[in-house]
Amino acid sequence: MDEFERQGARCVFVGIKGTTPAPAELELVRRGVGGVILFARNVAEPAQVAELTRNLKAAAPGPLLICVDQEGGRVQRLRPPHWTAWPSMRRLGEIDQQGGLDGMGGTAIAERLGEMIASELAVCGIDVDFAPVMDVDTNPDNPVIGDRSFSRDPRRVARLGVALAQGLERSGVASCAKHYPGHGDTSQDSHLTLPRLAHDEKRLWEVELVPFVAAARAGIASVMTAHVRFETFDRLPATLSPVALRLLRRDVGFRGCCISDDLEMRAISDIWGVPDAAELSITAGCDAVLVCHTLQHQHDAIDAIARGARAGPLPRERLAEAASRMETLQKFARPASAIDASSASVAVAAPAHRQFAARLLEAAARIEQPIDPTERRV
């Protein structure tokens, strides 16, 4: 294995099929992938998840990040009865709009929620939460974002999203602001097709980019790209767009790790194919790519990135930069020796967590007024 393959592997996050890793999946981890993302298919109960993450980390030649989408609401992979049922981010936005709860403002509530989510993830060996959603909920017909967003107000999304991210990271779990530069106004689902938006840069700076600027200023650990084509400045989706990713670094000012959404989503795979998209994504400015489902695609993505750096057109310095940012993010990775499966079951869904979540859900249910019509709606 040469340096290009080592760097390429570090820049790939993969998924596995079941609740225990297959020998071929452990072999993939031994190639030095940067992380493994867990889905509901990988989850039974806390001790099992902790044992799974311990085994994956033990097989890795270096630090391995275990990742999950634990947003709250309809997108949380770890669910009752073993884990706490967290409210959707829209519910938090509504509570914030009403002035908070029991003397706590919405910002403090979001930060506390981040701390609690992180504590349940950390005890199971999970290092990265692909949250918060920083998309602005401007389109009521959006099939994929909706109540995953805090609000239709960009400033509220920015403030609550940063607070949640800081709560996560204060408790030892990396956050990830998604989906840059904004998936909130689309009418298509990028799992199925390539969404397109005609917003100009003025609109982006006034709405979609506001939360990501806040995330950059707060120094949060990572950001995830959207498979959305912004037609006024590039023909490529943001995940593959040097223009969009140059905007992220130069103008938005983000310095953390930039991770693609899953390259097996049809917005990407149907047009570019997974291996070529992996190389194109790293070339454009992403530091890591998600390949969540297919073992062959995962190996091929590593090979494509390494081959592109070895022989072109992927600049070697670009791959080295991406691998370096990944190495920084991997400082969140717990070692296998730090994971105790026997204690995981008693440490998740603590009574205080359940009580806090129940209070939030009850408060949201009491809110009779719709979102304030004087709020910015775009």
VMD Tcl script that draws the C-alpha trace (Angstrom):
set ca {
  {0.00 0.00 0.00}
  {1.51 3.32 -1.07}
  {0.91 6.75 0.47}
  {-1.79 7.62 -2.06}
  {-3.83 4.56 -1.11}
  {-3.38 5.29 2.60}
  {-4.53 8.87 2.12}
  {-7.37 7.82 -0.19}
  {-8.65 5.26 2.31}
  {-8.59 7.82 5.12}
  {-10.87 10.01 3.01}
  {-13.61 7.37 2.65}
  {-16.42 6.68 5.14}
  {-18.23 3.38 4.66}
  {-21.35 1.56 5.81}
  {-21.70 -2.12 6.72}
  {-24.61 -4.50 6.34}
  {-25.56 -5.92 9.73}
  {-25.21 -5.89 13.50}
  {-21.80 -7.57 13.37}
  {-19.07 -6.90 10.80}
  {-18.51 -9.55 8.12}
  {-14.92 -10.68 7.43}
  {-14.90 -8.74 4.14}
  {-16.03 -5.61 5.96}
  {-13.28 -5.97 8.55}
  {-10.81 -6.32 5.69}
  {-12.13 -3.04 4.27}
  {-11.63 -1.37 7.66}
  {-8.06 -2.72 7.69}
  {-7.38 -0.74 4.51}
  {-7.54 2.30 6.77}
  {-10.90 3.90 5.99}
  {-11.55 7.10 7.88}
  {-14.87 6.12 9.38}
  {-17.86 3.80 9.49}
  {-21.42 5.13 9.47}
  {-24.12 3.20 11.33}
  {-27.75 2.86 10.23}
  {-30.80 1.22 11.79}
  {-29.73 -2.03 10.13}
  {-26.66 -2.05 12.40}
  {-28.52 -1.44 15.66}
  {-30.17 -3.85 18.09}
  {-29.44 -2.63 21.63}
  {-26.73 -0.61 23.40}
  {-24.34 -3.42 24.37}
  {-24.46 -4.76 20.80}
  {-23.70 -1.31 19.33}
  {-20.83 -0.80 21.76}
  {-19.40 -4.23 20.92}
  {-19.77 -3.49 17.20}
  {-17.92 -0.20 17.45}
  {-15.23 -1.77 19.63}
  {-14.63 -4.55 17.10}
  {-14.50 -2.13 14.19}
  {-12.02 0.12 15.97}
  {-9.90 -2.84 17.03}
  {-9.58 -3.91 13.38}
  {-8.50 -0.48 12.16}
  {-4.80 0.30 11.64}
  {-5.31 3.80 13.07}
  {-8.03 6.03 14.53}
  {-11.47 5.11 13.20}
  {-14.48 7.43 13.45}
  {-17.86 5.83 14.10}
  {-20.63 8.06 12.76}
  {-24.41 8.18 12.86}
  {-27.36 10.37 11.90}
  {-28.88 11.17 15.30}
  {-30.76 14.37 14.55}
  {-33.91 13.91 16.61}
  {-37.43 13.52 15.27}
  {-37.82 11.18 12.31}
  {-34.08 10.87 11.65}
  {-32.46 9.09 14.56}
  {-30.90 5.67 14.13}
  {-30.79 4.90 17.87}
  {-34.38 4.74 19.10}
  {-36.55 3.71 22.04}
  {-36.89 1.61 24.05}
  {-33.12 1.64 24.56}
  {-32.35 5.24 23.59}
  {-34.19 8.49 24.23}
  {-36.74 9.72 21.68}
  {-35.66 13.27 20.93}
  {-38.00 15.89 19.42}
  {-37.53 17.13 15.88}
  {-35.58 20.32 15.34}
  {-38.74 22.07 14.16}
  {-40.18 21.51 17.66}
  {-37.09 23.17 19.16}
  {-37.49 26.09 16.80}
  {-41.12 26.53 17.84}
  {-40.22 26.37 21.54}
  {-37.51 28.97 20.96}
  {-40.00 31.20 19.15}
  {-42.32 30.98 22.17}
  {-39.56 32.11 24.51}
  {-38.14 28.81 25.74}
  {-39.15 26.51 28.57}
  {-38.93 26.72 32.36}
  {-36.56 29.65 32.31}
  {-34.32 28.17 29.61}
  {-34.10 30.00 26.30}
  {-34.03 28.08 23.06}
  {-30.28 28.42 22.70}
  {-29.66 26.85 26.10}
  {-32.17 24.11 25.34}
  {-30.43 23.24 22.06}
  {-27.03 23.18 23.74}
  {-28.30 20.94 26.54}
  {-29.93 18.64 24.00}
  {-26.62 18.34 22.17}
  {-24.88 17.35 25.40}
  {-27.47 14.67 26.15}
  {-27.41 13.21 22.63}
  {-23.61 13.11 22.75}
  {-23.56 11.28 26.07}
  {-25.76 8.50 24.66}
  {-23.60 8.23 21.54}
  {-20.25 8.33 23.30}
  {-20.97 5.44 25.65}
  {-21.71 3.29 22.59}
  {-18.43 4.24 20.93}
  {-19.86 6.75 18.44}
  {-17.63 9.72 17.65}
  {-19.46 11.84 15.06}
  {-23.10 12.88 14.86}
  {-24.13 14.01 11.37}
  {-26.15 16.84 12.92}
  {-27.34 19.55 13.13}
  {-29.38 20.11 9.99}
  {-28.58 23.72 9.02}
  {-30.95 23.85 6.05}
  {-33.50 26.67 6.18}
  {-37.09 25.42 5.90}
  {-38.26 27.75 3.14}
  {-40.19 25.24 1.01}
  {-43.25 23.51 2.55}
  {-43.18 21.00 -0.32}
  {-39.62 19.87 0.39}
  {-39.76 16.05 0.52}
  {-36.56 15.47 2.47}
  {-35.89 18.35 4.93}
  {-39.14 19.73 6.41}
  {-39.27 19.25 10.17}
  {-35.59 18.30 10.27}
  {-34.92 22.06 10.04}
  {-35.14 24.38 13.04}
  {-37.00 27.13 11.23}
  {-37.75 29.14 8.11}
  {-35.76 31.98 9.71}
  {-32.05 31.69 8.76}
  {-30.93 33.45 11.94}
  {-32.86 31.07 14.17}
  {-31.42 28.08 12.29}
  {-27.92 29.52 12.71}
  {-28.26 30.22 16.44}
  {-29.90 26.95 17.44}
  {-27.76 24.85 15.09}
  {-24.53 26.25 16.48}
  {-25.78 25.72 20.05}
  {-26.62 22.07 19.34}
  {-23.24 21.55 17.68}
  {-21.39 23.10 20.60}
  {-23.29 20.89 23.04}
  {-22.30 17.80 21.07}
  {-18.65 18.78 20.87}
  {-18.42 19.87 24.48}
  {-19.42 16.29 25.34}
  {-16.85 14.73 23.05}
  {-18.81 14.02 19.85}
  {-17.99 15.86 16.62}
  {-20.86 17.71 14.96}
  {-21.54 18.08 11.24}
  {-23.55 20.99 9.79}
  {-25.57 19.83 6.80}
  {-26.37 20.17 3.90}
  {-24.08 22.89 2.46}
  {-24.92 25.21 0.76}
  {-28.58 24.48 1.52}
  {-31.15 21.78 0.73}
  {-34.12 23.50 2.37}
  {-35.76 25.03 -0.71}
  {-35.66 22.04 -3.06}
  {-38.73 20.19 -4.31}
  {-36.85 17.01 -5.15}
  {-35.22 14.32 -3.02}
  {-31.52 13.88 -3.81}
  {-31.79 10.22 -2.83}
  {-33.76 9.80 -6.06}
  {-32.77 12.59 -8.46}
  {-30.56 15.67 -8.77}
  {-32.35 18.73 -7.32}
  {-31.72 22.08 -8.98}
  {-32.10 25.61 -7.62}
  {-31.87 28.90 -9.50}
  {-30.99 31.13 -6.52}
  {-28.37 33.77 -7.16}
  {-25.55 34.55 -4.75}
  {-27.45 37.46 -3.16}
  {-30.25 35.10 -2.14}
  {-27.75 32.51 -0.90}
  {-25.99 35.05 1.33}
  {-29.30 36.27 2.75}
  {-30.80 32.83 3.44}
  {-29.05 29.51 2.79}
  {-25.51 30.49 3.76}
  {-26.37 32.31 6.99}
  {-26.25 29.14 9.17}
  {-23.04 27.92 7.55}
  {-21.31 31.25 8.16}
  {-22.32 30.92 11.81}
  {-20.98 27.36 11.89}
  {-17.68 28.52 10.39}
  {-17.33 31.34 12.92}
  {-18.06 28.92 15.77}
  {-15.33 26.56 14.54}
  {-17.47 23.44 14.51}
  {-15.78 20.24 13.42}
  {-17.32 19.37 10.06}
  {-19.84 20.19 7.37}
  {-21.67 17.93 4.88}
  {-22.37 18.88 1.27}
  {-25.70 18.76 -0.55}
  {-26.20 16.93 -3.83}
  {-27.94 20.03 -5.19}
  {-27.09 21.92 -8.37}
  {-27.11 25.72 -7.95}
  {-27.57 26.62 -11.56}
  {-26.59 30.28 -11.43}
  {-22.96 29.50 -10.63}
  {-22.20 25.90 -11.64}
  {-23.58 23.01 -13.67}
  {-22.29 20.54 -11.07}
  {-23.93 19.65 -7.73}
  {-22.25 21.22 -4.72}
  {-20.62 17.91 -3.74}
  {-18.63 17.91 -6.99}
  {-18.36 21.65 -7.54}
  {-15.02 23.46 -7.13}
  {-17.00 26.72 -7.26}
  {-19.27 25.79 -4.34}
  {-16.43 24.40 -2.26}
  {-14.16 27.36 -2.97}
  {-17.03 29.54 -1.71}
  {-17.15 27.42 1.47}
  {-13.45 27.93 2.19}
  {-12.75 31.41 0.87}
  {-15.97 33.34 1.53}
  {-17.90 31.39 4.17}
  {-14.59 30.86 5.96}
  {-15.06 27.25 7.03}
  {-11.83 25.59 8.25}
  {-13.04 22.18 9.41}
  {-13.54 18.90 7.57}
  {-15.90 18.85 4.56}
  {-17.69 15.52 4.03}
  {-19.85 14.58 1.06}
  {-23.33 13.19 1.45}
  {-23.65 9.55 0.37}
  {-22.29 9.11 -3.16}
  {-24.61 6.13 -3.68}
  {-27.60 8.48 -3.67}
  {-29.04 8.58 -7.17}
  {-28.43 12.32 -7.60}
  {-24.76 11.34 -7.93}
  {-24.52 7.64 -8.74}
  {-26.94 7.68 -11.68}
  {-24.92 10.36 -13.49}
  {-21.29 10.06 -12.44}
  {-20.99 6.63 -10.85}
  {-19.55 6.18 -7.37}
  {-15.80 5.74 -8.04}
  {-15.53 8.70 -10.43}
  {-17.67 10.81 -8.08}
  {-15.31 10.00 -5.20}
  {-12.32 11.31 -7.14}
  {-14.24 14.34 -8.43}
  {-15.48 15.19 -4.93}
  {-12.01 15.16 -3.38}
  {-10.63 17.11 -6.35}
  {-13.39 19.73 -5.95}
  {-12.56 20.30 -2.28}
  {-14.32 17.70 -0.12}
  {-12.06 16.07 2.45}
  {-14.01 12.82 2.79}
  {-16.75 10.98 0.93}
  {-19.55 8.76 2.20}
  {-20.11 5.42 0.44}
  {-22.75 3.83 2.60}
  {-23.95 0.56 1.13}
  {-21.94 -1.41 -1.44}
  {-18.64 -3.10 -0.57}
  {-17.32 -3.03 -4.14}
  {-18.12 0.67 -4.50}
  {-16.26 1.32 -1.25}
  {-13.09 -0.40 -2.45}
  {-13.43 1.20 -5.88}
  {-13.77 4.67 -4.33}
  {-10.49 4.22 -2.45}
  {-8.81 2.97 -5.61}
  {-10.17 5.83 -7.73}
  {-8.93 8.49 -5.30}
  {-5.50 6.87 -5.02}
  {-5.24 6.40 -8.79}
  {-6.25 10.01 -9.42}
  {-3.48 11.29 -7.14}
  {-0.92 8.81 -8.45}
  {-1.43 9.54 -12.15}
  {-3.76 12.57 -12.32}
  {-5.96 14.53 -12.51}
  {-6.38 14.73 -8.70}
  {-3.63 17.07 -7.43}
  {-1.46 15.33 -4.87}
  {-1.43 18.38 -2.63}
  {-5.27 18.40 -2.62}
  {-5.39 14.78 -1.44}
  {-2.74 15.51 1.20}
  {-4.80 18.49 2.42}
  {-7.95 16.35 2.61}
  {-6.15 13.58 4.49}
  {-4.73 16.15 6.91}
  {-8.18 17.56 7.68}
  {-9.44 14.02 8.20}
  {-6.59 13.38 10.60}
  {-7.71 16.42 12.60}
  {-11.31 15.18 12.71}
  {-10.07 11.75 13.80}
  {-8.95 13.31 17.09}
  {-12.56 12.71 18.13}
  {-12.11 8.96 17.59}
  {-12.22 6.93 20.79}
  {-9.89 3.94 20.98}
  {-11.39 0.46 21.19}
  {-10.05 0.17 24.75}
  {-12.29 3.06 25.88}
  {-15.53 1.26 24.99}
  {-17.21 -0.89 27.65}
  {-20.15 -2.80 26.22}
  {-21.26 -3.97 29.66}
  {-21.93 -0.42 30.85}
  {-23.63 0.87 27.69}
  {-27.10 -0.43 28.53}
  {-27.32 1.41 31.83}
  {-25.81 4.65 30.53}
  {-28.19 5.44 27.67}
  {-31.72 6.83 27.99}
  {-31.05 8.05 31.52}
  {-34.17 9.19 33.42}
  {-33.01 12.80 33.19}
  {-32.80 12.48 29.40}
  {-36.26 10.98 29.10}
  {-37.71 13.66 31.37}
  {-36.06 16.47 29.41}
  {-37.28 15.07 26.07}
  {-40.80 14.60 27.47}
  {-40.90 18.21 28.67}
  {-39.86 19.43 25.24}
  {-42.47 17.30 23.49}
  {-45.18 18.45 25.91}
  {-44.19 22.09 25.43}
  {-44.28 21.71 21.65}
  {-47.70 20.07 21.80}
  {-49.07 23.07 23.77}
  {-48.00 25.54 21.12}
  {-51.19 26.48 19.35}
  {-49.94 29.34 17.20}
  {-48.37 28.60 13.83}
  {-44.95 30.00 13.06}
  {-45.08 33.78 13.34}
  {-46.15 35.15 9.92}
  {-43.97 38.23 10.49}
  {-40.88 36.02 10.46}
  {-38.79 36.22 7.33}
  {-40.32 33.91 4.75}
  {-38.48 33.46 1.48}
}
mol new
graphics top color blue
foreach p $ca { graphics top sphere $p radius 0.5 }
foreach p [lrange $ca 0 end-1] q [lrange $ca 1 end] { graphics top cylinder $p $q radius 0.2 }
display resetview
